[in-house]
Amino acid sequence: MWTDSPKLGHLSPNLPFDTLFDRLTRYANFTPLANVTGAPAISLPMALTPENLPVSVQFMGRHGHDRTLLEIAFGLEADNP
């Protein structure tokens, strides 16, 4: 798990596929599934750690159910102003 942002070029699309895929799945292991399947997804900031690092959660929905994800986000925002 990384604690810092990757250095410029670490996730370059010019890298060999296997290298880039490995780096992407270590850095953003949930988003590739949504990207490949075309499923709607949303990432929401939820809190901060004691070290002041952001903590988020990602939700994925069924095809055509983008509205459900937006309703979840709205509900969480309303509960955590």
KAGICOR-V311073 format. One record per helix or strand of 2 or more residues. SS is the DSSP state (a for helix, b for strand). FROM is the first residue (numbers start at 0). TO is the last residue. If there is no record, write none. Layout:
ss->SS from->FROM to->TO
ss->SS from->FROM to->TO
//
This chain:
ss->a from->16 to->26
ss->a from->30 to->36
ss->b from->40 to->47
ss->b from->53 to->59
ss->a from->65 to->78
//
